[in-house]
Amino acid sequence: MLLSEHIKHCQELLEEYGDVECYTADDAEGNGYSKTYYPPSPVYVRKTDEIEVIPESSFEEYIEDDEEMVNELKVNGIVLN
């Protein structure tokens, strides 16, 4: 889902239900839920055999380890915390 789609859904829910608490599912099956305490975070998602999520706050560490990463590391996703 794109960020714009997510925002649209959130705006519709805000209009219908007001400013209610937010929760995140603990897994895809909804086996548990946790209250959302932190705002969304910008990340770089590397899609290879597995999905690797690198927080924007860690970009410098990755670049220090591999200077070629400077061209690859750009925000391309948002993590909903």
mmJSON file of the N, C-alpha and C atoms, coordinates in Angstrom:
{"data_MODEL":{"atom_site":{
"group_PDB":["ATOM","ATOM","ATOM","ATOM","ATOM","ATOM","ATOM","ATOM","ATOM","ATOM","ATOM","ATOM","ATOM","ATOM","ATOM","ATOM","ATOM","ATOM","ATOM","ATOM","ATOM","ATOM","ATOM","ATOM","ATOM","ATOM","ATOM","ATOM","ATOM","ATOM","ATOM","ATOM","ATOM","ATOM","ATOM","ATOM","ATOM","ATOM","ATOM","ATOM","ATOM","ATOM","ATOM","ATOM","ATOM","ATOM","ATOM","ATOM","ATOM","ATOM","ATOM","ATOM","ATOM","ATOM","ATOM","ATOM","ATOM","ATOM","ATOM","ATOM","ATOM","ATOM","ATOM","ATOM","ATOM","ATOM","ATOM","ATOM","ATOM","ATOM","ATOM","ATOM","ATOM","ATOM","ATOM","ATOM","ATOM","ATOM","ATOM","ATOM","ATOM","ATOM","ATOM","ATOM","ATOM","ATOM","ATOM","ATOM","ATOM","ATOM","ATOM","ATOM","ATOM","ATOM","ATOM","ATOM","ATOM","ATOM","ATOM","ATOM","ATOM","ATOM","ATOM","ATOM","ATOM","ATOM","ATOM","ATOM","ATOM","ATOM","ATOM","ATOM","ATOM","ATOM","ATOM","ATOM","ATOM","ATOM","ATOM","ATOM","ATOM","ATOM","ATOM","ATOM","ATOM","ATOM","ATOM","ATOM","ATOM","ATOM","ATOM","ATOM","ATOM","ATOM","ATOM","ATOM","ATOM","ATOM","ATOM","ATOM","ATOM","ATOM","ATOM","ATOM","ATOM","ATOM","ATOM","ATOM","ATOM","ATOM","ATOM","ATOM","ATOM","ATOM","ATOM","ATOM","ATOM","ATOM","ATOM","ATOM","ATOM","ATOM","ATOM","ATOM","ATOM","ATOM","ATOM","ATOM","ATOM","ATOM","ATOM","ATOM","ATOM","ATOM","ATOM","ATOM","ATOM","ATOM","ATOM","ATOM","ATOM","ATOM","ATOM","ATOM","ATOM","ATOM","ATOM","ATOM","ATOM","ATOM","ATOM","ATOM","ATOM","ATOM","ATOM","ATOM","ATOM","ATOM","ATOM","ATOM","ATOM","ATOM","ATOM","ATOM","ATOM","ATOM","ATOM","ATOM","ATOM","ATOM","ATOM","ATOM","ATOM","ATOM","ATOM","ATOM","ATOM","ATOM","ATOM","ATOM","ATOM","ATOM","ATOM","ATOM","ATOM","ATOM","ATOM","ATOM","ATOM","ATOM","ATOM","ATOM","ATOM","ATOM","ATOM","ATOM","ATOM","ATOM","ATOM","ATOM","ATOM","ATOM","ATOM"],
"id":[1,2,3,4,5,6,7,8,9,10,11,12,13,14,15,16,17,18,19,20,21,22,23,24,25,26,27,28,29,30,31,32,33,34,35,36,37,38,39,40,41,42,43,44,45,46,47,48,49,50,51,52,53,54,55,56,57,58,59,60,61,62,63,64,65,66,67,68,69,70,71,72,73,74,75,76,77,78,79,80,81,82,83,84,85,86,87,88,89,90,91,92,93,94,95,96,97,98,99,100,101,102,103,104,105,106,107,108,109,110,111,112,113,114,115,116,117,118,119,120,121,122,123,124,125,126,127,128,129,130,131,132,133,134,135,136,137,138,139,140,141,142,143,144,145,146,147,148,149,150,151,152,153,154,155,156,157,158,159,160,161,162,163,164,165,166,167,168,169,170,171,172,173,174,175,176,177,178,179,180,181,182,183,184,185,186,187,188,189,190,191,192,193,194,195,196,197,198,199,200,201,202,203,204,205,206,207,208,209,210,211,212,213,214,215,216,217,218,219,220,221,222,223,224,225,226,227,228,229,230,231,232,233,234,235,236,237,238,239,240,241,242,243],
"type_symbol":["N","C","C","N","C","C","N","C","C","N","C","C","N","C","C","N","C","C","N","C","C","N","C","C","N","C","C","N","C","C","N","C","C","N","C","C","N","C","C","N","C","C","N","C","C","N","C","C","N","C","C","N","C","C","N","C","C","N","C","C","N","C","C","N","C","C","N","C","C","N","C","C","N","C","C","N","C","C","N","C","C","N","C","C","N","C","C","N","C","C","N","C","C","N","C","C","N","C","C","N","C","C","N","C","C","N","C","C","N","C","C","N","C","C","N","C","C","N","C","C","N","C","C","N","C","C","N","C","C","N","C","C","N","C","C","N","C","C","N","C","C","N","C","C","N","C","C","N","C","C","N","C","C","N","C","C","N","C","C","N","C","C","N","C","C","N","C","C","N","C","C","N","C","C","N","C","C","N","C","C","N","C","C","N","C","C","N","C","C","N","C","C","N","C","C","N","C","C","N","C","C","N","C","C","N","C","C","N","C","C","N","C","C","N","C","C","N","C","C","N","C","C","N","C","C","N","C","C","N","C","C","N","C","C","N","C","C","N","C","C","N","C","C"],
"label_atom_id":["N","CA","C","N","CA","C","N","CA","C","N","CA","C","N","CA","C","N","CA","C","N","CA","C","N","CA","C","N","CA","C","N","CA","C","N","CA","C","N","CA","C","N","CA","C","N","CA","C","N","CA","C","N","CA","C","N","CA","C","N","CA","C","N","CA","C","N","CA","C","N","CA","C","N","CA","C","N","CA","C","N","CA","C","N","CA","C","N","CA","C","N","CA","C","N","CA","C","N","CA","C","N","CA","C","N","CA","C","N","CA","C","N","CA","C","N","CA","C","N","CA","C","N","CA","C","N","CA","C","N","CA","C","N","CA","C","N","CA","C","N","CA","C","N","CA","C","N","CA","C","N","CA","C","N","CA","C","N","CA","C","N","CA","C","N","CA","C","N","CA","C","N","CA","C","N","CA","C","N","CA","C","N","CA","C","N","CA","C","N","CA","C","N","CA","C","N","CA","C","N","CA","C","N","CA","C","N","CA","C","N","CA","C","N","CA","C","N","CA","C","N","CA","C","N","CA","C","N","CA","C","N","CA","C","N","CA","C","N","CA","C","N","CA","C","N","CA","C","N","CA","C","N","CA","C","N","CA","C","N","CA","C","N","CA","C","N","CA","C","N","CA","C","N","CA","C","N","CA","C","N","CA","C"],
"label_alt_id":[null,null,null,null,null,null,null,null,null,null,null,null,null,null,null,null,null,null,null,null,null,null,null,null,null,null,null,null,null,null,null,null,null,null,null,null,null,null,null,null,null,null,null,null,null,null,null,null,null,null,null,null,null,null,null,null,null,null,null,null,null,null,null,null,null,null,null,null,null,null,null,null,null,null,null,null,null,null,null,null,null,null,null,null,null,null,null,null,null,null,null,null,null,null,null,null,null,null,null,null,null,null,null,null,null,null,null,null,null,null,null,null,null,null,null,null,null,null,null,null,null,null,null,null,null,null,null,null,null,null,null,null,null,null,null,null,null,null,null,null,null,null,null,null,null,null,null,null,null,null,null,null,null,null,null,null,null,null,null,null,null,null,null,null,null,null,null,null,null,null,null,null,null,null,null,null,null,null,null,null,null,null,null,null,null,null,null,null,null,null,null,null,null,null,null,null,null,null,null,null,null,null,null,null,null,null,null,null,null,null,null,null,null,null,null,null,null,null,null,null,null,null,null,null,null,null,null,null,null,null,null,null,null,null,null,null,null,null,null,null,null,null,null],
"label_comp_id":["MET","MET","MET","LEU","LEU","LEU","LEU","LEU","LEU","SER","SER","SER","GLU","GLU","GLU","HIS","HIS","HIS","ILE","ILE","ILE","LYS","LYS","LYS","HIS","HIS","HIS","CYS","CYS","CYS","GLN","GLN","GLN","GLU","GLU","GLU","LEU","LEU","LEU","LEU","LEU","LEU","GLU","GLU","GLU","GLU","GLU","GLU","TYR","TYR","TYR","GLY","GLY","GLY","ASP","ASP","ASP","VAL","VAL","VAL","GLU","GLU","GLU","CYS","CYS","CYS","TYR","TYR","TYR","THR","THR","THR","ALA","ALA","ALA","ASP","ASP","ASP","ASP","ASP","ASP","ALA","ALA","ALA","GLU","GLU","GLU","GLY","GLY","GLY","ASN","ASN","ASN","GLY","GLY","GLY","TYR","TYR","TYR","SER","SER","SER","LYS","LYS","LYS","THR","THR","THR","TYR","TYR","TYR","TYR","TYR","TYR","PRO","PRO","PRO","PRO","PRO","PRO","SER","SER","SER","PRO","PRO","PRO","VAL","VAL","VAL","TYR","TYR","TYR","VAL","VAL","VAL","ARG","ARG","ARG","LYS","LYS","LYS","THR","THR","THR","ASP","ASP","ASP","GLU","GLU","GLU","ILE","ILE","ILE","GLU","GLU","GLU","VAL","VAL","VAL","ILE","ILE","ILE","PRO","PRO","PRO","GLU","GLU","GLU","SER","SER","SER","SER","SER","SER","PHE","PHE","PHE","GLU","GLU","GLU","GLU","GLU","GLU","TYR","TYR","TYR","ILE","ILE","ILE","GLU","GLU","GLU","ASP","ASP","ASP","ASP","ASP","ASP","GLU","GLU","GLU","GLU","GLU","GLU","MET","MET","MET","VAL","VAL","VAL","ASN","ASN","ASN","GLU","GLU","GLU","LEU","LEU","LEU","LYS","LYS","LYS","VAL","VAL","VAL","ASN","ASN","ASN","GLY","GLY","GLY","ILE","ILE","ILE","VAL","VAL","VAL","LEU","LEU","LEU","ASN","ASN","ASN"],
"label_asym_id":["A","A","A","A","A","A","A","A","A","A","A","A","A","A","A","A","A","A","A","A","A","A","A","A","A","A","A","A","A","A","A","A","A","A","A","A","A","A","A","A","A","A","A","A","A","A","A","A","A","A","A","A","A","A","A","A","A","A","A","A","A","A","A","A","A","A","A","A","A","A","A","A","A","A","A","A","A","A","A","A","A","A","A","A","A","A","A","A","A","A","A","A","A","A","A","A","A","A","A","A","A","A","A","A","A","A","A","A","A","A","A","A","A","A","A","A","A","A","A","A","A","A","A","A","A","A","A","A","A","A","A","A","A","A","A","A","A","A","A","A","A","A","A","A","A","A","A","A","A","A","A","A","A","A","A","A","A","A","A","A","A","A","A","A","A","A","A","A","A","A","A","A","A","A","A","A","A","A","A","A","A","A","A","A","A","A","A","A","A","A","A","A","A","A","A","A","A","A","A","A","A","A","A","A","A","A","A","A","A","A","A","A","A","A","A","A","A","A","A","A","A","A","A","A","A","A","A","A","A","A","A","A","A","A","A","A","A","A","A","A","A","A","A"],
"label_entity_id":["1","1","1","1","1","1","1","1","1","1","1","1","1","1","1","1","1","1","1","1","1","1","1","1","1","1","1","1","1","1","1","1","1","1","1","1","1","1","1","1","1","1","1","1","1","1","1","1","1","1","1","1","1","1","1","1","1","1","1","1","1","1","1","1","1","1","1","1","1","1","1","1","1","1","1","1","1","1","1","1","1","1","1","1","1","1","1","1","1","1","1","1","1","1","1","1","1","1","1","1","1","1","1","1","1","1","1","1","1","1","1","1","1","1","1","1","1","1","1","1","1","1","1","1","1","1","1","1","1","1","1","1","1","1","1","1","1","1","1","1","1","1","1","1","1","1","1","1","1","1","1","1","1","1","1","1","1","1","1","1","1","1","1","1","1","1","1","1","1","1","1","1","1","1","1","1","1","1","1","1","1","1","1","1","1","1","1","1","1","1","1","1","1","1","1","1","1","1","1","1","1","1","1","1","1","1","1","1","1","1","1","1","1","1","1","1","1","1","1","1","1","1","1","1","1","1","1","1","1","1","1","1","1","1","1","1","1","1","1","1","1","1","1"],
"label_seq_id":[1,1,1,2,2,2,3,3,3,4,4,4,5,5,5,6,6,6,7,7,7,8,8,8,9,9,9,10,10,10,11,11,11,12,12,12,13,13,13,14,14,14,15,15,15,16,16,16,17,17,17,18,18,18,19,19,19,20,20,20,21,21,21,22,22,22,23,23,23,24,24,24,25,25,25,26,26,26,27,27,27,28,28,28,29,29,29,30,30,30,31,31,31,32,32,32,33,33,33,34,34,34,35,35,35,36,36,36,37,37,37,38,38,38,39,39,39,40,40,40,41,41,41,42,42,42,43,43,43,44,44,44,45,45,45,46,46,46,47,47,47,48,48,48,49,49,49,50,50,50,51,51,51,52,52,52,53,53,53,54,54,54,55,55,55,56,56,56,57,57,57,58,58,58,59,59,59,60,60,60,61,61,61,62,62,62,63,63,63,64,64,64,65,65,65,66,66,66,67,67,67,68,68,68,69,69,69,70,70,70,71,71,71,72,72,72,73,73,73,74,74,74,75,75,75,76,76,76,77,77,77,78,78,78,79,79,79,80,80,80,81,81,81],
"pdbx_PDB_ins_code":[null,null,null,null,null,null,null,null,null,null,null,null,null,null,null,null,null,null,null,null,null,null,null,null,null,null,null,null,null,null,null,null,null,null,null,null,null,null,null,null,null,null,null,null,null,null,null,null,null,null,null,null,null,null,null,null,null,null,null,null,null,null,null,null,null,null,null,null,null,null,null,null,null,null,null,null,null,null,null,null,null,null,null,null,null,null,null,null,null,null,null,null,null,null,null,null,null,null,null,null,null,null,null,null,null,null,null,null,null,null,null,null,null,null,null,null,null,null,null,null,null,null,null,null,null,null,null,null,null,null,null,null,null,null,null,null,null,null,null,null,null,null,null,null,null,null,null,null,null,null,null,null,null,null,null,null,null,null,null,null,null,null,null,null,null,null,null,null,null,null,null,null,null,null,null,null,null,null,null,null,null,null,null,null,null,null,null,null,null,null,null,null,null,null,null,null,null,null,null,null,null,null,null,null,null,null,null,null,null,null,null,null,null,null,null,null,null,null,null,null,null,null,null,null,null,null,null,null,null,null,null,null,null,null,null,null,null,null,null,null,null,null,null],
"Cartn_x":[0.847,0.0,0.895,0.549,1.296,0.901,1.794,1.543,0.283,0.09,-1.093,-2.383,-2.379,-3.555,-3.804,-2.723,-2.84,-3.414,-2.903,-3.377,-4.852,-5.25,-6.652,-7.547,-7.14,-7.926,-7.978,-6.854,-6.817,-7.703,-7.693,-8.539,-10.022,-10.388,-11.781,-12.177,-11.278,-11.56,-11.64,-10.766,-10.792,-12.118,-12.597,-13.877,-15.035,-15.0,-16.111,-16.111,-14.905,-14.839,-14.179,-13.638,-12.964,-11.523,-10.907,-9.486,-9.312,-9.446,-9.376,-7.931,-7.66,-6.334,-5.985,-4.68,-4.189,-3.488,-3.66,-3.044,-2.422,-1.426,-0.841,-1.023,-1.223,-1.335,0.054,0.145,1.429,1.879,0.924,1.275,0.161,0.363,-0.587,-1.95,-1.987,-3.246,-4.027,-3.464,-4.152,-4.205,-3.126,-3.081,-2.794,-2.591,-2.363,-2.287,-2.453,-2.431,-1.671,-0.983,-0.229,-0.607,-0.657,-0.925,0.243,-0.064,0.967,1.474,2.787,3.383,4.266,4.772,5.762,5.222,5.662,5.213,5.854,5.31,5.902,7.356,8.16,9.59,9.958,10.725,11.2,12.306,12.255,13.232,13.613,14.705,15.072,14.799,14.078,13.782,14.568,15.467,16.263,15.557,15.149,14.413,15.335,15.86,16.664,15.958,16.668,16.013,15.075,15.479,14.658,14.521,13.511,13.328,14.153,15.027,15.834,15.381,15.05,14.587,15.693,16.123,17.189,16.613,16.532,16.009,16.878,16.244,16.976,18.056,17.787,18.757,20.024,20.008,21.176,21.907,21.452,22.068,23.575,23.992,25.421,26.268,25.779,26.513,26.717,25.685,25.794,26.768,26.744,27.645,29.092,29.325,30.675,31.215,30.344,30.75,30.91,30.143,30.163,29.815,30.838,30.625,29.729,29.645,28.777,27.298,27.006,25.614,25.057,25.924,25.458,24.497,24.705,23.817,22.528,22.552,21.396,20.467,21.029,20.236,19.412,18.164,17.206,15.902,15.214,13.949,12.983,12.51,11.538,10.386,10.282,9.204,8.996,7.908,7.558,7.168,7.725,7.348,6.357,5.216,4.218,4.532,4.96,5.413,4.286],
"Cartn_y":[-1.17,0.0,1.237,2.198,3.451,4.334,5.218,6.119,6.952,7.42,8.24,7.451,6.155,5.308,5.137,4.903,4.723,5.989,7.134,8.414,8.612,8.272,8.421,7.573,6.316,5.446,6.024,6.524,7.099,8.336,9.166,10.357,9.978,8.939,8.483,7.97,7.212,6.701,7.832,8.828,9.982,10.722,10.92,11.603,10.812,9.484,8.657,8.413,8.194,7.778,8.782,9.854,10.837,10.42,11.119,10.936,9.817,8.561,7.392,6.881,6.015,5.415,4.526,4.401,3.542,2.324,1.188,-0.076,-0.731,-1.586,-2.364,-3.838,-4.625,-6.068,-6.639,-7.617,-8.249,-9.189,-9.688,-10.535,-10.455,-11.119,-11.039,-11.647,-12.575,-13.229,-12.487,-11.435,-10.691,-11.439,-12.171,-12.94,-12.081,-10.825,-9.911,-8.493,-7.531,-6.121,-5.335,-4.296,-3.421,-1.981,-1.175,0.246,0.879,1.809,2.504,3.691,3.691,4.757,5.708,5.249,6.032,6.427,7.563,7.988,7.117,7.161,6.408,6.821,5.863,6.107,5.89,6.826,6.626,5.568,4.687,3.602,3.358,2.634,2.075,0.585,0.051,-1.37,-1.997,-2.913,-3.635,-4.963,-5.166,-6.378,-7.317,-8.301,-9.343,-10.665,-11.672,-12.93,-12.708,-11.82,-11.442,-9.926,-9.431,-7.991,-7.498,-6.538,-5.916,-4.472,-4.075,-2.716,-1.97,-0.848,-0.037,1.326,1.65,2.951,4.096,5.193,6.355,6.782,6.621,7.008,6.157,5.034,4.146,4.25,5.127,5.233,5.475,6.409,6.751,5.541,4.694,3.49,2.571,2.399,1.539,2.11,3.434,4.083,3.964,4.069,3.908,2.508,1.492,0.115,-0.173,0.511,0.249,1.542,2.249,3.561,3.496,2.348,2.221,2.305,2.088,2.163,3.58,4.601,5.985,6.215,5.525,5.681,4.879,3.859,2.981,3.431,3.973,4.286,5.559,5.357,6.452,5.95,6.818,6.423,5.935,4.704,4.153,3.459,3.712,3.094,3.789,3.482,4.017,2.834,2.785,1.761,2.386,1.702,2.156,1.472,2.244,1.689,1.511],
"Cartn_z":[0.0,0.0,0.0,-0.802,-0.825,0.351,0.742,1.862,1.616,0.391,0.086,0.296,-0.039,0.188,1.683,2.426,3.872,4.522,4.119,4.668,4.343,3.111,2.727,3.639,3.874,4.755,6.178,6.644,7.992,8.086,7.051,7.053,7.091,6.33,6.335,7.72,8.359,9.702,10.72,10.577,11.477,11.367,10.142,9.944,10.532,10.37,10.828,12.339,12.92,14.324,15.26,14.718,15.555,15.854,16.757,17.067,18.096,17.635,18.517,18.597,19.583,19.751,18.558,18.284,17.206,17.793,17.12,17.524,16.301,16.526,15.444,15.75,14.693,14.858,15.097,15.995,16.297,15.182,14.377,13.245,12.201,11.078,9.969,10.29,11.237,11.589,12.663,13.216,14.268,15.58,15.887,17.138,18.363,18.155,19.26,18.731,19.606,19.217,20.26,19.794,20.691,20.396,21.425,21.263,20.504,19.632,18.857,19.673,19.931,20.739,19.94,18.802,18.058,16.694,16.185,14.861,13.775,12.568,11.459,11.237,10.739,10.518,9.058,8.472,7.104,7.089,6.084,5.985,4.525,4.353,3.056,3.145,2.177,2.152,1.012,1.378,0.38,0.135,-1.112,-1.462,-2.233,-1.552,-2.19,-1.912,-1.466,-1.089,0.09,0.981,2.126,2.126,2.793,2.897,4.075,3.812,4.867,5.013,6.229,6.491,7.229,6.656,7.248,7.618,8.912,9.324,8.79,8.452,7.949,8.943,10.225,11.251,11.215,10.507,10.413,9.072,8.184,6.867,6.951,7.81,7.902,8.27,9.174,9.559,8.36,7.54,6.375,5.357,5.18,4.227,4.707,6.011,6.548,6.255,6.322,6.067,4.576,3.73,2.291,1.566,1.069,0.448,-0.784,-1.437,-2.608,-2.231,-0.967,-0.499,-0.587,-0.675,-0.699,-1.865,-2.982,-4.138,-3.996,-3.158,-3.002,-1.878,-0.812,0.379,0.198,-0.142,-0.246,0.376,1.067,1.696,0.607,0.776,-0.17,0.544,1.846,2.608,3.943,4.577,5.898,6.776,7.98,8.939,9.904,10.068,11.029,12.351,13.331,14.599,15.589],
"occupancy":[1.0,1.0,1.0,1.0,1.0,1.0,1.0,1.0,1.0,1.0,1.0,1.0,1.0,1.0,1.0,1.0,1.0,1.0,1.0,1.0,1.0,1.0,1.0,1.0,1.0,1.0,1.0,1.0,1.0,1.0,1.0,1.0,1.0,1.0,1.0,1.0,1.0,1.0,1.0,1.0,1.0,1.0,1.0,1.0,1.0,1.0,1.0,1.0,1.0,1.0,1.0,1.0,1.0,1.0,1.0,1.0,1.0,1.0,1.0,1.0,1.0,1.0,1.0,1.0,1.0,1.0,1.0,1.0,1.0,1.0,1.0,1.0,1.0,1.0,1.0,1.0,1.0,1.0,1.0,1.0,1.0,1.0,1.0,1.0,1.0,1.0,1.0,1.0,1.0,1.0,1.0,1.0,1.0,1.0,1.0,1.0,1.0,1.0,1.0,1.0,1.0,1.0,1.0,1.0,1.0,1.0,1.0,1.0,1.0,1.0,1.0,1.0,1.0,1.0,1.0,1.0,1.0,1.0,1.0,1.0,1.0,1.0,1.0,1.0,1.0,1.0,1.0,1.0,1.0,1.0,1.0,1.0,1.0,1.0,1.0,1.0,1.0,1.0,1.0,1.0,1.0,1.0,1.0,1.0,1.0,1.0,1.0,1.0,1.0,1.0,1.0,1.0,1.0,1.0,1.0,1.0,1.0,1.0,1.0,1.0,1.0,1.0,1.0,1.0,1.0,1.0,1.0,1.0,1.0,1.0,1.0,1.0,1.0,1.0,1.0,1.0,1.0,1.0,1.0,1.0,1.0,1.0,1.0,1.0,1.0,1.0,1.0,1.0,1.0,1.0,1.0,1.0,1.0,1.0,1.0,1.0,1.0,1.0,1.0,1.0,1.0,1.0,1.0,1.0,1.0,1.0,1.0,1.0,1.0,1.0,1.0,1.0,1.0,1.0,1.0,1.0,1.0,1.0,1.0,1.0,1.0,1.0,1.0,1.0,1.0,1.0,1.0,1.0,1.0,1.0,1.0,1.0,1.0,1.0,1.0,1.0,1.0,1.0,1.0,1.0,1.0,1.0,1.0],
"B_iso_or_equiv":[0.0,0.0,0.0,0.0,0.0,0.0,0.0,0.0,0.0,0.0,0.0,0.0,0.0,0.0,0.0,0.0,0.0,0.0,0.0,0.0,0.0,0.0,0.0,0.0,0.0,0.0,0.0,0.0,0.0,0.0,0.0,0.0,0.0,0.0,0.0,0.0,0.0,0.0,0.0,0.0,0.0,0.0,0.0,0.0,0.0,0.0,0.0,0.0,0.0,0.0,0.0,0.0,0.0,0.0,0.0,0.0,0.0,0.0,0.0,0.0,0.0,0.0,0.0,0.0,0.0,0.0,0.0,0.0,0.0,0.0,0.0,0.0,0.0,0.0,0.0,0.0,0.0,0.0,0.0,0.0,0.0,0.0,0.0,0.0,0.0,0.0,0.0,0.0,0.0,0.0,0.0,0.0,0.0,0.0,0.0,0.0,0.0,0.0,0.0,0.0,0.0,0.0,0.0,0.0,0.0,0.0,0.0,0.0,0.0,0.0,0.0,0.0,0.0,0.0,0.0,0.0,0.0,0.0,0.0,0.0,0.0,0.0,0.0,0.0,0.0,0.0,0.0,0.0,0.0,0.0,0.0,0.0,0.0,0.0,0.0,0.0,0.0,0.0,0.0,0.0,0.0,0.0,0.0,0.0,0.0,0.0,0.0,0.0,0.0,0.0,0.0,0.0,0.0,0.0,0.0,0.0,0.0,0.0,0.0,0.0,0.0,0.0,0.0,0.0,0.0,0.0,0.0,0.0,0.0,0.0,0.0,0.0,0.0,0.0,0.0,0.0,0.0,0.0,0.0,0.0,0.0,0.0,0.0,0.0,0.0,0.0,0.0,0.0,0.0,0.0,0.0,0.0,0.0,0.0,0.0,0.0,0.0,0.0,0.0,0.0,0.0,0.0,0.0,0.0,0.0,0.0,0.0,0.0,0.0,0.0,0.0,0.0,0.0,0.0,0.0,0.0,0.0,0.0,0.0,0.0,0.0,0.0,0.0,0.0,0.0,0.0,0.0,0.0,0.0,0.0,0.0,0.0,0.0,0.0,0.0,0.0,0.0,0.0,0.0,0.0,0.0,0.0,0.0],
"pdbx_formal_charge":[null,null,null,null,null,null,null,null,null,null,null,null,null,null,null,null,null,null,null,null,null,null,null,null,null,null,null,null,null,null,null,null,null,null,null,null,null,null,null,null,null,null,null,null,null,null,null,null,null,null,null,null,null,null,null,null,null,null,null,null,null,null,null,null,null,null,null,null,null,null,null,null,null,null,null,null,null,null,null,null,null,null,null,null,null,null,null,null,null,null,null,null,null,null,null,null,null,null,null,null,null,null,null,null,null,null,null,null,null,null,null,null,null,null,null,null,null,null,null,null,null,null,null,null,null,null,null,null,null,null,null,null,null,null,null,null,null,null,null,null,null,null,null,null,null,null,null,null,null,null,null,null,null,null,null,null,null,null,null,null,null,null,null,null,null,null,null,null,null,null,null,null,null,null,null,null,null,null,null,null,null,null,null,null,null,null,null,null,null,null,null,null,null,null,null,null,null,null,null,null,null,null,null,null,null,null,null,null,null,null,null,null,null,null,null,null,null,null,null,null,null,null,null,null,null,null,null,null,null,null,null,null,null,null,null,null,null,null,null,null,null,null,null],
"auth_seq_id":[1,1,1,2,2,2,3,3,3,4,4,4,5,5,5,6,6,6,7,7,7,8,8,8,9,9,9,10,10,10,11,11,11,12,12,12,13,13,13,14,14,14,15,15,15,16,16,16,17,17,17,18,18,18,19,19,19,20,20,20,21,21,21,22,22,22,23,23,23,24,24,24,25,25,25,26,26,26,27,27,27,28,28,28,29,29,29,30,30,30,31,31,31,32,32,32,33,33,33,34,34,34,35,35,35,36,36,36,37,37,37,38,38,38,39,39,39,40,40,40,41,41,41,42,42,42,43,43,43,44,44,44,45,45,45,46,46,46,47,47,47,48,48,48,49,49,49,50,50,50,51,51,51,52,52,52,53,53,53,54,54,54,55,55,55,56,56,56,57,57,57,58,58,58,59,59,59,60,60,60,61,61,61,62,62,62,63,63,63,64,64,64,65,65,65,66,66,66,67,67,67,68,68,68,69,69,69,70,70,70,71,71,71,72,72,72,73,73,73,74,74,74,75,75,75,76,76,76,77,77,77,78,78,78,79,79,79,80,80,80,81,81,81],
"auth_comp_id":["MET","MET","MET","LEU","LEU","LEU","LEU","LEU","LEU","SER","SER","SER","GLU","GLU","GLU","HIS","HIS","HIS","ILE","ILE","ILE","LYS","LYS","LYS","HIS","HIS","HIS","CYS","CYS","CYS","GLN","GLN","GLN","GLU","GLU","GLU","LEU","LEU","LEU","LEU","LEU","LEU","GLU","GLU","GLU","GLU","GLU","GLU","TYR","TYR","TYR","GLY","GLY","GLY","ASP","ASP","ASP","VAL","VAL","VAL","GLU","GLU","GLU","CYS","CYS","CYS","TYR","TYR","TYR","THR","THR","THR","ALA","ALA","ALA","ASP","ASP","ASP","ASP","ASP","ASP","ALA","ALA","ALA","GLU","GLU","GLU","GLY","GLY","GLY","ASN","ASN","ASN","GLY","GLY","GLY","TYR","TYR","TYR","SER","SER","SER","LYS","LYS","LYS","THR","THR","THR","TYR","TYR","TYR","TYR","TYR","TYR","PRO","PRO","PRO","PRO","PRO","PRO","SER","SER","SER","PRO","PRO","PRO","VAL","VAL","VAL","TYR","TYR","TYR","VAL","VAL","VAL","ARG","ARG","ARG","LYS","LYS","LYS","THR","THR","THR","ASP","ASP","ASP","GLU","GLU","GLU","ILE","ILE","ILE","GLU","GLU","GLU","VAL","VAL","VAL","ILE","ILE","ILE","PRO","PRO","PRO","GLU","GLU","GLU","SER","SER","SER","SER","SER","SER","PHE","PHE","PHE","GLU","GLU","GLU","GLU","GLU","GLU","TYR","TYR","TYR","ILE","ILE","ILE","GLU","GLU","GLU","ASP","ASP","ASP","ASP","ASP","ASP","GLU","GLU","GLU","GLU","GLU","GLU","MET","MET","MET","VAL","VAL","VAL","ASN","ASN","ASN","GLU","GLU","GLU","LEU","LEU","LEU","LYS","LYS","LYS","VAL","VAL","VAL","ASN","ASN","ASN","GLY","GLY","GLY","ILE","ILE","ILE","VAL","VAL","VAL","LEU","LEU","LEU","ASN","ASN","ASN"],
"auth_asym_id":["A","A","A","A","A","A","A","A","A","A","A","A","A","A","A","A","A","A","A","A","A","A","A","A","A","A","A","A","A","A","A","A","A","A","A","A","A","A","A","A","A","A","A","A","A","A","A","A","A","A","A","A","A","A","A","A","A","A","A","A","A","A","A","A","A","A","A","A","A","A","A","A","A","A","A","A","A","A","A","A","A","A","A","A","A","A","A","A","A","A","A","A","A","A","A","A","A","A","A","A","A","A","A","A","A","A","A","A","A","A","A","A","A","A","A","A","A","A","A","A","A","A","A","A","A","A","A","A","A","A","A","A","A","A","A","A","A","A","A","A","A","A","A","A","A","A","A","A","A","A","A","A","A","A","A","A","A","A","A","A","A","A","A","A","A","A","A","A","A","A","A","A","A","A","A","A","A","A","A","A","A","A","A","A","A","A","A","A","A","A","A","A","A","A","A","A","A","A","A","A","A","A","A","A","A","A","A","A","A","A","A","A","A","A","A","A","A","A","A","A","A","A","A","A","A","A","A","A","A","A","A","A","A","A","A","A","A","A","A","A","A","A","A"],
"auth_atom_id":["N","CA","C","N","CA","C","N","CA","C","N","CA","C","N","CA","C","N","CA","C","N","CA","C","N","CA","C","N","CA","C","N","CA","C","N","CA","C","N","CA","C","N","CA","C","N","CA","C","N","CA","C","N","CA","C","N","CA","C","N","CA","C","N","CA","C","N","CA","C","N","CA","C","N","CA","C","N","CA","C","N","CA","C","N","CA","C","N","CA","C","N","CA","C","N","CA","C","N","CA","C","N","CA","C","N","CA","C","N","CA","C","N","CA","C","N","CA","C","N","CA","C","N","CA","C","N","CA","C","N","CA","C","N","CA","C","N","CA","C","N","CA","C","N","CA","C","N","CA","C","N","CA","C","N","CA","C","N","CA","C","N","CA","C","N","CA","C","N","CA","C","N","CA","C","N","CA","C","N","CA","C","N","CA","C","N","CA","C","N","CA","C","N","CA","C","N","CA","C","N","CA","C","N","CA","C","N","CA","C","N","CA","C","N","CA","C","N","CA","C","N","CA","C","N","CA","C","N","CA","C","N","CA","C","N","CA","C","N","CA","C","N","CA","C","N","CA","C","N","CA","C","N","CA","C","N","CA","C","N","CA","C","N","CA","C","N","CA","C","N","CA","C","N","CA","C","N","CA","C","N","CA","C"],
"pdbx_PDB_model_num":[1,1,1,1,1,1,1,1,1,1,1,1,1,1,1,1,1,1,1,1,1,1,1,1,1,1,1,1,1,1,1,1,1,1,1,1,1,1,1,1,1,1,1,1,1,1,1,1,1,1,1,1,1,1,1,1,1,1,1,1,1,1,1,1,1,1,1,1,1,1,1,1,1,1,1,1,1,1,1,1,1,1,1,1,1,1,1,1,1,1,1,1,1,1,1,1,1,1,1,1,1,1,1,1,1,1,1,1,1,1,1,1,1,1,1,1,1,1,1,1,1,1,1,1,1,1,1,1,1,1,1,1,1,1,1,1,1,1,1,1,1,1,1,1,1,1,1,1,1,1,1,1,1,1,1,1,1,1,1,1,1,1,1,1,1,1,1,1,1,1,1,1,1,1,1,1,1,1,1,1,1,1,1,1,1,1,1,1,1,1,1,1,1,1,1,1,1,1,1,1,1,1,1,1,1,1,1,1,1,1,1,1,1,1,1,1,1,1,1,1,1,1,1,1,1,1,1,1,1,1,1,1,1,1,1,1,1,1,1,1,1,1,1]
}}}
